[in-house]
Amino acid sequence: MLDIHIEEHDIDRQLRADVALGLAAEPKWLPPKWFYDARGSELFEEITRLPEYYPTRAERAILTERAAEIALLTEAKTLVELGSGSSEKTRLLLDAFQRRGTLGAFVPLDVSRTALAEAVAALTADYPELSVRGVVGDMIDDLRHLPDGDNRVVAFLGGTIGNLVPSERAMFLSALRAVLGEGEWLLVGTDLVKDPAVLVPAYDDAAGVTAAFNHNVLHVVNQRLDADFDVDAFAHVAVWDPAQEWIEMRLRATTAQRVHVKALDLTVEFAAGEDLRTEISAKFRREGVEAELAASGFALRHWWTDPQGLFAVSLAQAVTV
């Protein structure tokens, strides 16, 4: 079952607005959500299996060890997953909640109708005793459409919260707190600050898969907005910003270029060496996570890391500020 709150024309409108705004900015940028057409999603799945890309393995190790404890602590009756994709890691939680005997419903939310439909079909087949209800919508704007539930746990995994700048994180957490009742739960994955020698290769792998993923945003703009980016004339760059404590992925023009985006009647000049920022991936410390949660009405109840301390999963509870 799918509840659809965002249609293809809404996505097109968002893409147009983002591209117009980002390419007119100084410095130029594009949001990372536009990596994820079918090809981009395939490339990201490949990234998660690369030897350099530790976050997926580290988070999975935490969930494998702690899922039963999370089920015991929350006694959740409804599990909501934001940006669910294939919901692969969430199966660890579903299995633990089902063994606990409290869970009755699973609600995955994702902007991709196709990916969500496939996930809902697979999960309905594999968990026939669960009510599985997918919500096609935006991670912030459509939180209000999440079905009411009794004692919900909202899972936001993969370190995806790090793709939001601090003001966006505050907006997201406040919007989420507004739709949760006091005592309901947030389970969030955050990548941790560490040696750049470990961080940077995770976003610039030797096989070039992340580079292809980064370039895919230009393919998306070319295909959907009839642009003429010369994709091969942009180099993939991953940079650690120690002041902001985040990784920036960029596409760097190797030559001076003029790009025309026909659907927007927009012409954009790139100087040789000019960067187009395509993603930030913020890294966190426990005190920062706890402070951001508290500012939006969540109390950090549990903090778990993998044995190497690379990644953290936090369990927070909605409280009255």
ZAVOMI-173928 format. One record per residue (C-alpha): residue number from 0; residue in one letter; chain; x, y, z. Coordinates in nm, 2 decimals. Each point is the difference from the previous one (the first is absolute). Layout:
BEGIN
<atom NUM,A,A,<X,Y,Z>>;
...
//
This chain:
BEGIN
<atom 0,M,A,<0.00,0.00,0.00>>;
<atom 1,L,A,<0.13,0.35,-0.09>>;
<atom 2,D,A,<-0.11,0.34,0.11>>;
<atom 3,I,A,<0.12,0.24,-0.27>>;
<atom 4,H,A,<0.06,0.36,0.10>>;
<atom 5,I,A,<0.25,0.10,-0.26>>;
<atom 6,E,A,<-0.05,-0.05,-0.37>>;
<atom 7,E,A,<0.25,0.00,-0.29>>;
<atom 8,H,A,<-0.10,0.36,-0.09>>;
<atom 9,D,A,<0.08,0.11,0.36>>;
<atom 10,I,A,<0.35,-0.16,-0.03>>;
<atom 11,D,A,<0.06,0.17,-0.34>>;
<atom 12,R,A,<-0.10,0.33,0.16>>;
<atom 13,Q,A,<0.24,-0.05,0.29>>;
<atom 14,L,A,<0.28,-0.10,-0.24>>;
<atom 15,R,A,<-0.05,0.32,-0.20>>;
<atom 16,A,A,<-0.01,0.22,0.30>>;
<atom 17,D,A,<0.31,-0.16,0.15>>;
<atom 18,V,A,<0.20,0.01,-0.32>>;
<atom 19,A,A,<-0.09,0.36,-0.06>>;
<atom 20,L,A,<0.09,0.11,0.35>>;
<atom 21,G,A,<0.31,-0.21,0.03>>;
<atom 22,L,A,<0.16,0.09,-0.33>>;
<atom 23,A,A,<-0.06,0.37,0.06>>;
<atom 24,A,A,<0.16,-0.02,0.35>>;
<atom 25,E,A,<0.36,0.09,0.08>>;
<atom 26,P,A,<0.15,-0.25,0.05>>;
<atom 27,K,A,<-0.22,-0.22,-0.22>>;
<atom 28,W,A,<-0.17,-0.31,0.15>>;
<atom 29,L,A,<-0.25,-0.27,-0.07>>;
<atom 30,P,A,<-0.19,-0.20,0.27>>;
<atom 31,P,A,<0.11,-0.37,0.05>>;
<atom 32,K,A,<-0.35,-0.13,-0.03>>;
<atom 33,W,A,<0.03,0.03,-0.38>>;
<atom 34,F,A,<0.27,-0.27,-0.01>>;
<atom 35,Y,A,<-0.27,-0.26,0.04>>;
<atom 36,D,A,<-0.16,-0.09,-0.32>>;
<atom 37,A,A,<0.00,-0.38,-0.08>>;
<atom 38,R,A,<0.37,0.01,-0.10>>;
<atom 39,G,A,<0.10,0.21,0.30>>;
<atom 40,S,A,<-0.17,-0.24,0.24>>;
<atom 41,E,A,<0.18,-0.29,-0.16>>;
<atom 42,L,A,<0.33,0.18,0.04>>;
<atom 43,F,A,<-0.06,0.09,0.36>>;
<atom 44,E,A,<-0.08,-0.37,0.08>>;
<atom 45,E,A,<0.33,-0.08,-0.16>>;
<atom 46,I,A,<0.17,0.27,0.21>>;
<atom 47,T,A,<-0.13,-0.16,0.32>>;
<atom 48,R,A,<0.19,-0.32,-0.09>>;
<atom 49,L,A,<0.33,0.17,-0.07>>;
<atom 50,P,A,<0.30,-0.07,0.24>>;
<atom 51,E,A,<0.05,0.37,0.06>>;
<atom 52,Y,A,<-0.37,0.07,0.09>>;
<atom 53,Y,A,<-0.02,-0.10,0.37>>;
<atom 54,P,A,<-0.34,0.17,0.11>>;
<atom 55,T,A,<-0.23,-0.27,-0.13>>;
<atom 56,R,A,<0.20,-0.28,0.16>>;
<atom 57,A,A,<0.04,0.19,0.32>>;
<atom 58,E,A,<-0.36,0.09,0.04>>;
<atom 59,R,A,<-0.11,-0.36,-0.09>>;
<atom 60,A,A,<0.23,-0.13,0.27>>;
<atom 61,I,A,<-0.16,0.23,0.26>>;
<atom 62,L,A,<-0.35,-0.10,-0.11>>;
<atom 63,T,A,<0.08,-0.37,0.00>>;
<atom 64,E,A,<0.13,0.03,0.36>>;
<atom 65,R,A,<-0.26,0.24,0.13>>;
<atom 66,A,A,<-0.33,-0.07,-0.18>>;
<atom 67,A,A,<-0.14,-0.23,0.27>>;
<atom 68,E,A,<0.09,0.27,0.26>>;
<atom 69,I,A,<-0.17,0.27,-0.20>>;
<atom 70,A,A,<-0.31,-0.22,-0.03>>;
<atom 71,L,A,<0.00,-0.06,0.38>>;
<atom 72,L,A,<0.06,0.37,0.08>>;
<atom 73,T,A,<-0.27,0.14,-0.23>>;
<atom 74,E,A,<-0.27,-0.27,-0.01>>;
<atom 75,A,A,<-0.08,0.16,-0.33>>;
<atom 76,K,A,<-0.33,-0.08,-0.17>>;
<atom 77,T,A,<0.07,0.20,-0.32>>;
<atom 78,L,A,<0.34,0.04,-0.17>>;
<atom 79,V,A,<0.04,0.29,-0.24>>;
<atom 80,E,A,<0.31,0.02,-0.23>>;
<atom 81,L,A,<0.09,0.33,-0.17>>;
<atom 82,G,A,<0.18,-0.02,-0.33>>;
<atom 83,S,A,<-0.05,-0.37,0.00>>;
<atom 84,G,A,<0.12,-0.11,-0.34>>;
<atom 85,S,A,<0.01,-0.38,0.00>>;
<atom 86,S,A,<-0.05,-0.01,0.39>>;
<atom 87,E,A,<0.28,-0.26,0.01>>;
<atom 88,K,A,<0.16,0.09,0.33>>;
<atom 89,T,A,<-0.35,0.06,0.15>>;
<atom 90,R,A,<-0.06,-0.37,-0.02>>;
<atom 91,L,A,<0.23,-0.04,0.29>>;
<atom 92,L,A,<-0.24,0.22,0.20>>;
<atom 93,L,A,<-0.31,-0.16,-0.14>>;
<atom 94,D,A,<0.12,-0.35,0.10>>;
<atom 95,A,A,<0.09,0.12,0.35>>;
<atom 96,F,A,<-0.33,0.18,0.05>>;
<atom 97,Q,A,<-0.19,-0.30,-0.12>>;
<atom 98,R,A,<0.18,-0.23,0.24>>;
<atom 99,R,A,<-0.09,0.24,0.28>>;
<atom 100,G,A,<-0.36,-0.03,-0.11>>;
<atom 101,T,A,<-0.11,0.37,0.01>>;
<atom 102,L,A,<0.03,0.11,-0.36>>;
<atom 103,G,A,<-0.31,0.02,-0.22>>;
<atom 104,A,A,<0.08,0.25,-0.27>>;
<atom 105,F,A,<0.29,0.12,-0.22>>;
<atom 106,V,A,<-0.01,0.33,-0.18>>;
<atom 107,P,A,<0.28,0.07,-0.24>>;
<atom 108,L,A,<0.02,0.36,-0.15>>;
<atom 109,D,A,<0.20,0.07,-0.31>>;
<atom 110,V,A,<-0.02,0.25,-0.29>>;
<atom 111,S,A,<0.04,-0.28,-0.26>>;
<atom 112,R,A,<-0.33,-0.15,-0.08>>;
<atom 113,T,A,<0.16,-0.29,-0.20>>;
<atom 114,A,A,<0.26,-0.09,0.27>>;
<atom 115,L,A,<-0.27,0.02,0.27>>;
<atom 116,A,A,<-0.25,-0.21,-0.19>>;
<atom 117,E,A,<0.26,-0.27,-0.04>>;
<atom 118,A,A,<0.10,0.01,0.36>>;
<atom 119,V,A,<-0.36,-0.01,0.13>>;
<atom 120,A,A,<-0.07,-0.30,-0.23>>;
<atom 121,A,A,<0.30,-0.19,0.13>>;
<atom 122,L,A,<-0.06,0.08,0.36>>;
<atom 123,T,A,<-0.37,-0.09,-0.02>>;
<atom 124,A,A,<0.10,-0.34,-0.13>>;
<atom 125,D,A,<0.27,-0.05,0.26>>;
<atom 126,Y,A,<-0.20,0.13,0.29>>;
<atom 127,P,A,<-0.36,-0.10,-0.07>>;
<atom 128,E,A,<-0.11,0.07,0.36>>;
<atom 129,L,A,<0.11,0.36,-0.02>>;
<atom 130,S,A,<-0.20,0.29,-0.14>>;
<atom 131,V,A,<0.24,0.16,-0.25>>;
<atom 132,R,A,<-0.10,0.34,-0.12>>;
<atom 133,G,A,<0.24,0.21,-0.22>>;
<atom 134,V,A,<-0.02,0.38,-0.01>>;
<atom 135,V,A,<0.14,0.16,-0.32>>;
<atom 136,G,A,<0.10,0.34,0.11>>;
<atom 137,D,A,<0.27,0.25,0.10>>;
<atom 138,M,A,<0.20,-0.07,0.32>>;
<atom 139,I,A,<-0.09,0.34,0.15>>;
<atom 140,D,A,<-0.31,0.13,-0.17>>;
<atom 141,D,A,<-0.20,-0.32,0.02>>;
<atom 142,L,A,<0.07,-0.11,0.35>>;
<atom 143,R,A,<-0.35,0.12,0.09>>;
<atom 144,H,A,<-0.14,-0.27,-0.22>>;
<atom 145,L,A,<0.16,-0.28,0.21>>;
<atom 146,P,A,<-0.29,-0.21,0.14>>;
<atom 147,D,A,<-0.08,0.03,0.36>>;
<atom 148,G,A,<0.14,-0.28,0.21>>;
<atom 149,D,A,<0.02,-0.12,0.36>>;
<atom 150,N,A,<0.36,0.02,0.12>>;
<atom 151,R,A,<0.18,0.06,-0.32>>;
<atom 152,V,A,<0.38,-0.03,-0.07>>;
<atom 153,V,A,<0.12,0.21,-0.29>>;
<atom 154,A,A,<0.33,-0.13,-0.15>>;
<atom 155,F,A,<0.22,0.23,-0.20>>;
<atom 156,L,A,<0.30,-0.21,-0.08>>;
<atom 157,G,A,<0.31,0.00,-0.22>>;
<atom 158,G,A,<0.14,0.33,0.13>>;
<atom 159,T,A,<-0.23,0.18,-0.25>>;
<atom 160,I,A,<-0.07,0.27,0.26>>;
<atom 161,G,A,<0.36,0.12,-0.07>>;
<atom 162,N,A,<-0.10,0.10,-0.35>>;
<atom 163,L,A,<-0.19,0.29,0.16>>;
<atom 164,V,A,<0.17,0.32,0.11>>;
<atom 165,P,A,<-0.06,0.10,0.36>>;
<atom 166,S,A,<-0.30,0.22,-0.07>>;
<atom 167,E,A,<-0.16,-0.27,-0.21>>;
<atom 168,R,A,<0.06,-0.26,0.27>>;
<atom 169,A,A,<-0.17,0.23,0.26>>;
<atom 170,M,A,<-0.30,0.04,-0.24>>;
<atom 171,F,A,<-0.02,-0.37,-0.06>>;
<atom 172,L,A,<0.02,-0.09,0.37>>;
<atom 173,S,A,<-0.25,0.26,0.10>>;
<atom 174,A,A,<-0.24,-0.12,-0.27>>;
<atom 175,L,A,<0.04,-0.36,0.11>>;
<atom 176,R,A,<-0.05,0.09,0.37>>;
<atom 177,A,A,<-0.33,0.19,-0.10>>;
<atom 178,V,A,<-0.15,-0.33,-0.14>>;
<atom 179,L,A,<0.11,-0.22,0.29>>;
<atom 180,G,A,<-0.17,-0.04,0.33>>;
<atom 181,E,A,<0.18,0.03,0.32>>;
<atom 182,G,A,<0.19,-0.32,0.08>>;
<atom 183,E,A,<0.03,-0.11,-0.36>>;
<atom 184,W,A,<0.34,-0.08,-0.14>>;
<atom 185,L,A,<0.26,0.10,-0.26>>;
<atom 186,L,A,<0.28,-0.24,-0.10>>;
<atom 187,V,A,<0.26,0.19,-0.20>>;
<atom 188,G,A,<0.34,-0.11,-0.15>>;
<atom 189,T,A,<0.28,0.25,0.00>>;
<atom 190,D,A,<0.35,-0.03,-0.15>>;
<atom 191,L,A,<0.27,0.11,0.25>>;
<atom 192,V,A,<0.29,0.24,-0.03>>;
<atom 193,K,A,<0.32,-0.19,-0.07>>;
<atom 194,D,A,<0.34,0.01,-0.17>>;
<atom 195,P,A,<-0.04,0.15,-0.35>>;
<atom 196,A,A,<0.22,-0.29,-0.13>>;
<atom 197,V,A,<-0.30,-0.22,0.07>>;
<atom 198,L,A,<-0.27,0.25,-0.09>>;
<atom 199,V,A,<0.11,0.12,-0.34>>;
<atom 200,P,A,<0.05,-0.34,-0.17>>;
<atom 201,A,A,<-0.36,-0.09,0.10>>;
<atom 202,Y,A,<-0.10,0.28,-0.24>>;
<atom 203,D,A,<0.27,-0.05,-0.26>>;
<atom 204,D,A,<0.05,-0.37,-0.05>>;
<atom 205,A,A,<0.27,-0.15,-0.20>>;
<atom 206,A,A,<-0.24,-0.17,-0.24>>;
<atom 207,G,A,<-0.17,0.33,-0.09>>;
<atom 208,V,A,<-0.35,-0.11,0.09>>;
<atom 209,T,A,<-0.06,0.32,0.21>>;
<atom 210,A,A,<0.13,0.21,-0.28>>;
<atom 211,A,A,<-0.26,-0.16,-0.24>>;
<atom 212,F,A,<-0.26,0.06,0.27>>;
<atom 213,N,A,<0.09,0.36,0.03>>;
<atom 214,H,A,<0.00,0.05,-0.37>>;
<atom 215,N,A,<-0.35,-0.15,-0.02>>;
<atom 216,V,A,<-0.16,0.32,0.12>>;
<atom 217,L,A,<0.12,0.17,-0.32>>;
<atom 218,H,A,<-0.16,-0.29,-0.20>>;
<atom 219,V,A,<-0.32,0.06,0.18>>;
<atom 220,V,A,<-0.01,0.37,-0.07>>;
<atom 221,N,A,<0.09,-0.07,-0.37>>;
<atom 222,Q,A,<-0.27,-0.26,-0.04>>;
<atom 223,R,A,<-0.28,0.17,0.20>>;
<atom 224,L,A,<0.06,0.36,-0.08>>;
<atom 225,D,A,<0.16,-0.03,-0.35>>;
<atom 226,A,A,<0.33,0.14,0.11>>;
<atom 227,D,A,<0.33,-0.04,-0.18>>;
<atom 228,F,A,<0.25,-0.06,0.28>>;
<atom 229,D,A,<0.32,-0.17,-0.13>>;
<atom 230,V,A,<0.01,-0.25,0.28>>;
<atom 231,D,A,<0.35,-0.11,-0.08>>;
<atom 232,A,A,<0.13,0.35,0.03>>;
<atom 233,F,A,<-0.07,0.00,0.38>>;
<atom 234,A,A,<0.23,-0.17,0.24>>;
<atom 235,H,A,<-0.12,-0.17,0.32>>;
<atom 236,V,A,<0.14,0.16,0.32>>;
<atom 237,A,A,<-0.04,-0.09,0.36>>;
<atom 238,V,A,<0.12,0.25,0.26>>;
<atom 239,W,A,<0.00,-0.02,0.38>>;
<atom 240,D,A,<-0.09,0.34,0.16>>;
<atom 241,P,A,<0.14,-0.01,0.35>>;
<atom 242,A,A,<-0.18,0.32,0.11>>;
<atom 243,Q,A,<-0.34,-0.13,-0.09>>;
<atom 244,E,A,<0.09,-0.36,0.07>>;
<atom 245,W,A,<-0.15,-0.13,-0.32>>;
<atom 246,I,A,<0.10,-0.15,-0.33>>;
<atom 247,E,A,<-0.09,0.20,-0.31>>;
<atom 248,M,A,<-0.04,-0.18,-0.33>>;
<atom 249,R,A,<0.05,0.23,-0.30>>;
<atom 250,L,A,<0.02,-0.01,-0.37>>;
<atom 251,R,A,<0.29,0.21,-0.13>>;
<atom 252,A,A,<-0.01,0.15,-0.35>>;
<atom 253,T,A,<0.32,-0.11,-0.17>>;
<atom 254,T,A,<-0.04,0.27,-0.27>>;
<atom 255,A,A,<-0.19,0.32,-0.04>>;
<atom 256,Q,A,<-0.36,-0.09,-0.10>>;
<atom 257,R,A,<-0.33,0.14,-0.09>>;
<atom 258,V,A,<-0.30,-0.22,0.08>>;
<atom 259,H,A,<-0.35,0.05,-0.12>>;
<atom 260,V,A,<-0.30,-0.14,0.18>>;
<atom 261,K,A,<-0.27,0.01,-0.26>>;
<atom 262,A,A,<-0.30,-0.08,0.22>>;
<atom 263,L,A,<0.09,0.31,0.21>>;
<atom 264,D,A,<0.13,0.21,-0.28>>;
<atom 265,L,A,<0.31,0.04,0.22>>;
<atom 266,T,A,<0.36,0.04,-0.11>>;
<atom 267,V,A,<0.27,-0.05,0.26>>;
<atom 268,E,A,<0.37,0.08,-0.02>>;
<atom 269,F,A,<0.26,-0.21,0.17>>;
<atom 270,A,A,<0.36,0.12,0.03>>;
<atom 271,A,A,<0.28,-0.26,-0.03>>;
<atom 272,G,A,<0.05,-0.14,0.35>>;
<atom 273,E,A,<-0.34,0.12,0.13>>;
<atom 274,D,A,<-0.18,-0.24,0.24>>;
<atom 275,L,A,<-0.36,-0.11,0.00>>;
<atom 276,R,A,<-0.09,-0.13,0.35>>;
<atom 277,T,A,<-0.22,-0.31,-0.02>>;
<atom 278,E,A,<-0.01,-0.13,0.36>>;
<atom 279,I,A,<0.11,0.06,0.35>>;
<atom 280,S,A,<0.03,-0.29,0.24>>;
<atom 281,A,A,<0.03,0.14,0.35>>;
<atom 282,K,A,<0.18,-0.21,0.27>>;
<atom 283,F,A,<-0.11,0.02,0.36>>;
<atom 284,R,A,<0.11,-0.02,0.36>>;
<atom 285,R,A,<-0.22,-0.12,0.28>>;
<atom 286,E,A,<-0.04,0.33,0.17>>;
<atom 287,G,A,<-0.10,0.17,-0.33>>;
<atom 288,V,A,<-0.26,-0.27,-0.07>>;
<atom 289,E,A,<-0.14,0.03,0.35>>;
<atom 290,A,A,<-0.02,0.38,-0.02>>;
<atom 291,E,A,<-0.18,0.00,-0.34>>;
<atom 292,L,A,<-0.25,-0.26,0.11>>;
<atom 293,A,A,<-0.07,0.19,0.33>>;
<atom 294,A,A,<-0.06,0.33,-0.19>>;
<atom 295,S,A,<-0.28,-0.17,-0.19>>;
<atom 296,G,A,<-0.17,-0.17,0.28>>;
<atom 297,F,A,<0.18,-0.34,0.01>>;
<atom 298,A,A,<0.19,-0.15,0.29>>;
<atom 299,L,A,<0.29,-0.23,-0.08>>;
<atom 300,R,A,<-0.07,-0.33,0.18>>;
<atom 301,H,A,<0.26,-0.23,-0.15>>;
<atom 302,W,A,<0.32,0.04,-0.21>>;
<atom 303,W,A,<0.16,-0.30,-0.16>>;
<atom 304,T,A,<0.31,-0.03,-0.22>>;
<atom 305,D,A,<0.17,-0.27,-0.19>>;
<atom 306,P,A,<0.31,-0.16,0.16>>;
<atom 307,Q,A,<0.23,0.24,-0.20>>;
<atom 308,G,A,<-0.20,0.31,0.09>>;
<atom 309,L,A,<-0.06,0.09,-0.36>>;
<atom 310,F,A,<-0.37,0.05,0.01>>;
<atom 311,A,A,<-0.28,0.05,0.25>>;
<atom 312,V,A,<-0.37,-0.09,0.04>>;
<atom 313,S,A,<-0.19,0.22,0.24>>;
<atom 314,L,A,<-0.34,-0.08,0.16>>;
<atom 315,A,A,<-0.18,0.32,0.10>>;
<atom 316,Q,A,<-0.34,0.06,0.15>>;
<atom 317,A,A,<-0.24,0.28,-0.06>>;
<atom 318,V,A,<-0.04,0.21,0.31>>;
<atom 319,T,A,<-0.15,0.33,0.10>>;
<atom 320,V,A,<0.25,0.29,-0.02>>;
//
